[in-house]
Structures are given as C-alpha cells and as structure tokens.
Amino acid sequence: MILRLERRSQRSTLMAFLSPLLAIGLTLALGAIMFVALGFDPGKALYIYFIEPLTSAWSIEEVVVKAAPLILIGVGLAVCYTANVWNIGAEGQLTMGALVGASIPIYFPDWQSPLVLLLMLVLGIAGGALFAAIPAFLKNRFSANEILTSLMLVYVAQLLLDWLIRGAWRDPDGYNFPQSILFEGWQVIPPLGDGRVHIGAIFAVVAVIIVAFMMGRTLRGFEIRVIGTSPRAGSFAGFKGKRVVLFCFMLSGALAGLAGICEVAGPSGQLQPHVSPGYGFTAIIVAFLGRLNPIGVFFAGVLLAISYMGGEAVQVELGISDKTTQVFQGMLLFLILACDTLIRYRIRLVSPGR
Amino acid sequence: MKKLIGMVALALAMTFAAGTASAADKLKVGFIYIGPIGDHGWTYAHDQGRLMIEEALGDQVETVYVENVPEGPDAERAIERLARDGAGLIFTTSFGYMDPTIKVAKRFPDVKFEHATGYKQSENVASYNARFHEGRYVIGQIAAQMSESGIAGYIASFPIPEVVMGINAFILGAQTINPDFKLKVVWVNTWFDPGKEADAAKVLIGQGADIITQHTDSTAPLQIAEEEGVLGFGQASDMIHFAPKAQLTAIIDEWGPYYVERAQAILDGTWETANSWTGMSAGTVVMAPYTNMPDDVAAMAADTAAKIASGELNPFAGPVYKQDGTLAVPEGEVMDDGTLAGINWYVQGVDDTLPE
C-alpha cells in the first residue's frame, strides 16, 4: 500500500478560509496535551500563553512593538509568495536596512534635525530594497534559484554587520563591546505615549492598507496574481514575469529594511550584532498564516507576537522552558501547511503491483 | 458549553487572585539569563546561586527566572516583565543587559537591580563581578606544567576587558613555569554556541595546542578535548562529568553567597548600590578538585590558589609587559583595579592580535 496525494477536483472556499483557524485550533489542542505531558495545568498555561498578554496596557503595547516588524515584513512577503517569488531572505534585507539607515547617526553623531530621522528611514528602505534586488537580478539574469540566493544573502548581511559593529562602528567608549553608540534626539523614532510603542507601528498599518489596495484594486496587483497562478497566461496578457520578480523582491526588501531601521532607531536605540530575534524568518509563518492576504497578515502578526509574549509569561509564572514558544510556532506552521495541503489534495491509499 | 467556559475562566481568575495575594508578603527575586540553565556553565552557575537564595531564605523569598534572553531589544522587555511581575530584586546576568537594565531601572525606582559584569551603576542599579582572572592565573600555571607542546588554545567570546584580562592572567601564570609558553586565541563572538565552540577547539588542537581553555559557557570545548585526548579546564562550573579524563580543574563561579547577602539586604532594608568585585579571598571564585595531574602539580596549584586568596600573590604584579614590549606595571607594583577593569591590550606572549 502506498499513500498518494491526489488533487481534489473542487476546492472548498469555506475550508480554505477556515484552514488557518483549524490549524490554530489544532495547535491549541496539541499545546494543551504538551502542557499536560509536562505536568502543568493546560487551562492555566494556555490562558497565560494567549490571553494574559492582552490583559494589561503594558503587555498590549509590547505585543504591538513585537507585531509591527512582523506585519511590515509579512505583507511584503505575502506579495512575493502570491507571485510565486520565494524570498526567504527578509532577515538579511532587514539587517541591511538597519545597517544602512544607522550609518547616519554613527558617522554624524552630532547632527540633530528632523531630516536625520527622515534620511535614516529612507536609507533603511533603500538598503533593504537594493539588497533584495540582488536575488531578483540573479534569478532574472541567470535563473538562479531565489530561495537559495536570498537565504544565503542573509548570512552575508549579518556578517557584514558583525564586521562593522566589531570594528569601525564600535562605540569608542564601550569597552570593546560590540555595539554602536546610543542614538538620541532625532536619531530615534519618536515614541507614541510613554512606553516603547513608536510610529513604526503606524507604518505597519499603513503598509497593510496600501498593499491591500494594491493587490485588490490595481493592475499591478492583478499582474502579480496572474503571474503567480499562471506565468504563461500572464505573458499572453503582456505581463512581464521578470519585472514582477524584481518588483516583488524590492517591495518586500523595502518593507523589511523599514522594519530593520525601525528596530534599531526604536526599541534598540543602537546597532547591535543582532538586529532582530529572527523577525525575517518568523514573518514567513506570518505571511502563510495570514493566507497571503494583507489583512490576514495583520492578524497573524498579532497572533505570533502574542505567542512570543506568552512564551515569556509562562516562563516567568509557571517556569516552563522557553523552548515551548519555538515548539508552538513550529506546530503552527506545520499544521497550517498540513491543513492547506489537505484542503487542496486528498490522501489516497494505492495498492502497488499495477 | 458556554457555562463551562465561564466557570473555567472564573476558576482561573481566582487562582490568579490567590497567587498575587500570597506573593505580596514575600520578596520576589528575578533573574535574567543569557543562556539555558542546562549550559552547565555560566547560566548554570547563576542558577545555582538562585537556588541558594531559596535554600537560605526559605519562605521569605520566591524566585523567578527567564532564560535564553538575547542581548538586544528583547532584554529590556524581559527585565521590565519581571519588574512588573512584582520582583523587588532583579539580577541581570550578562554584560549586554547593561543599558536595558539602566533604562528599566529608571522606570522602576523602587525595584533594585543587580547587573553582572558591567560598569554602569545608578541609585537602584548595582554592579557585581568576580575576579575570574585569579583562577585563570592558576590554570595557566597548570597548563604550562602539563603541556608537552608548550602551546595552549584559548576559546574567547568577545574582546571586552573581562575576557582580555583572563587571557592575560592565564599567560602570566603560564610564564612563571615556562617563559616561552605560547597561547593561541580563537574569537567565537558568542557566549554560548556549542557547535562554534567545538569547532574552535578542533582548530586549536589542529594548530598544536594540547591544552584547551575557554571563556565561553558550554561544555563543548572540554568534550572535544576529551575526544581528542588532550587536556582542558572546566569553565564557570565543575564539568568533570563531561570530561573525566580531560578536565584538570575548573574555575567555579560561586554567586550564591553574594546573592543571598543582597537578597537579605533587601529584606533588612539596608540595600545600597555598589560595585562589587570579589574573588578567591571572598570565595566567589573557587577551584574544582585537581584531577588528571601528578601530585606535585596539584600541590603547586593549590599553593598558588591559597596565596592569591590570602593576598600574598597578585596575578598582575609587576613587571608586566605589553605585547609590544612596553612596561605596563613596574616591578614591585600591582596593576590597580581601574586599569585592570578597562584593560584592552595583551601582555607579552599571546600569539594573537586583539580584534580592533
């Protein structure tokens, strides 16, 4: 007997919509089993994990701080993946955006003017976009697999940052520790209120709205969707696949770069060897969890942010290892992909020998 | 179904209410860890200190911790979470938590913070560190006695003064036995990455080192030493179980007494900011049993450790020459703590250039 995946003749629209919810439900159920196996009260653990982060103003703010970069990167990736363009290197584009943007306060530490912040943001966007253009160019020109090139460029960006932050860009008064000077004044993004939430959160919302409009209402969005589903049909319609590849990469790179500079000029306030705790990779989960739909990405980003906060909370309150966060996120991605696959395909038992 | 959910929610709410009420009477002590408790090195040693607080102060305290907190924007949130969670005393146990600790401390003036290995203090932020370099002087002497190739390999994390002074103390110790002793250094740029640390150990052994020592937190280098049949030293805690044939001794961090003392000070209302830097004399730095070496070497090492503890011997007693040959500490003097705490140059004999 062999198991074989067979394409379903009809896709249920309802199920396609319900699939992420189903995946979340299954994750919660499996999570509860995991907590029981670890000897914890599953109800309490899940409450602390997913509900408690939303019960105080401070933790809601922190969820926003965490969700903003995930959403920014996630919407860009959603556009890419819709067009069948596989940008796996958002983490590198984020790093490059952070690095290029942060060059301003590092080289001109005394320059204080609103222009500084504007320039930092623009450079962050440009750095991410141009860095993302590299795998796009390699794909268009040499048909190089963009999954590999974009992923490997992550390490290039991180090592470049590493080299700078341990050398030329190191804080001269920092006792050789690998971090830049602390940014201040117009070199940091103004906070909203007195917490850590800053205007980067607004960028995320604006990006969601613009991308949703672009994908739903413009020719460019239509072009991306057509090229994604059927490149041949797209070329008959006069759409250029290569142009779409470049556009998608540069758009998602720009958004990742913006997220990067917002992290550095926001919560960090300085350049450090690690700009993000893996936002660029987590955003891949966010994009899929959000059904590659900008609005969906928004909610998915918030959910993932809650899972980070919850993971920390269960550590503090119940003494559950931080590994549970990673297990949760892994289960979530796995189950989404599994649900998606099973909605589009069915499993058939085939007897061999024929 | 709805009713059931409602009841569960109510039950949960009540457990929480009960939880917070009893917590109010106790001092909550929080810890932020850079690695996992299971690293059997740096974080493990701090966690032993946490357990000692629980043991010593019993019902008066409760402790919480967050492990694997990266040095970056997440650190500030993790620290603030503990402060909001009602912790009255918070230990942040890695250098990179310094600025986040200072930031959070400003927002929580009533909470006391203790930051390990940093140099910034404030009203409610104290710094503490241990003179690990005293132990490194001892293991340098052992290394020079036990090495056949005359080359030791040193796996280093970041070129900050704490690490640089350890390397210097090691080679100064070794030079008292063998003036031509060589030390090769590999910078792995991480505190905890068993894979990277293991690779570095292999490279150093390949370059002729038959003694491996480390300023990183995992047991990996020592395990490689065991596999390759060379010798090494445990770091931060006794790692003899990971390398029964390779470990000569280990420099053990004993944070417990300091942690208990500081928690007690909060209970007594006598806590004040401070900059504590104690070593063998205070029992903060302890040598593990001397193993896998002849008795005379063990006796020499024990003697050196005793002399350092009594103050008779200072690892940085002159003459100390910088790598370029200039005299840093003249004969008859010892390096003062201020210079030592900011040291950013190698002494003579280190076969490496300090990353700039």
HADDOCK unambig.tbl for C-alpha pairs under 7 A between the chains (distance, minus, plus):
assign (segid A and resid 44 and name CA) (segid B and resid 12 and name CA) 6.46 0.50 0.50
assign (segid A and resid 167 and name CA) (segid B and resid 356 and name CA) 5.60 0.50 0.50
assign (segid A and resid 175 and name CA) (segid B and resid 160 and name CA) 5.86 0.50 0.50
assign (segid A and resid 175 and name CA) (segid B and resid 161 and name CA) 6.67 0.50 0.50
assign (segid A and resid 175 and name CA) (segid B and resid 342 and name CA) 6.65 0.50 0.50
assign (segid A and resid 176 and name CA) (segid B and resid 159 and name CA) 6.03 0.50 0.50
assign (segid A and resid 176 and name CA) (segid B and resid 160 and name CA) 5.05 0.50 0.50
assign (segid A and resid 177 and name CA) (segid B and resid 158 and name CA) 6.94 0.50 0.50
assign (segid A and resid 177 and name CA) (segid B and resid 159 and name CA) 6.89 0.50 0.50
assign (segid A and resid 177 and name CA) (segid B and resid 160 and name CA) 5.55 0.50 0.50
assign (segid A and resid 267 and name CA) (segid B and resid 73 and name CA) 5.57 0.50 0.50
assign (segid A and resid 268 and name CA) (segid B and resid 72 and name CA) 6.43 0.50 0.50
assign (segid A and resid 268 and name CA) (segid B and resid 73 and name CA) 4.86 0.50 0.50
assign (segid A and resid 272 and name CA) (segid B and resid 72 and name CA) 6.98 0.50 0.50
assign (segid A and resid 315 and name CA) (segid B and resid 66 and name CA) 6.06 0.50 0.50
assign (segid A and resid 316 and name CA) (segid B and resid 64 and name CA) 5.78 0.50 0.50
assign (segid A and resid 316 and name CA) (segid B and resid 65 and name CA) 5.92 0.50 0.50
assign (segid A and resid 316 and name CA) (segid B and resid 66 and name CA) 6.06 0.50 0.50
assign (segid A and resid 322 and name CA) (segid B and resid 67 and name CA) 6.92 0.50 0.50
